[in-house]
């Protein structure tokens, strides 16, 4: 395998994709994943993204007078596998292993 500029990102994606149920690892930053895909010649689009979500005071599960909070992140689109990842989505962390697996499969086909 050739040495790449974004090798650390690829290694982190492989680690995230291969984890068991009770293991954990961080998903690489979507901006870095986009750089890796570009380096490999895979079409992608990364944009900065933000959204405003209602918050609750004192950690209640229902909304009180907590107000709102703005979240900033990235949005990654990979048309080849019909992937649209938004790091500000509510269940983003829950789905990262699935995202990593799909990306690694695509990268392995490209390499």
Secondary structure, 3 states (H helix, E strand, C coil): CCCCCCHHHHHHHHHHHCCCCCCCCCCCCHHHHHHHHHHCCCCCEEEEEEEEEECCHHHCCCCCCCCEEEEEEEEEEEHHHCEEEECCCCCHHHHHHHHHHHHHHHHHHHC
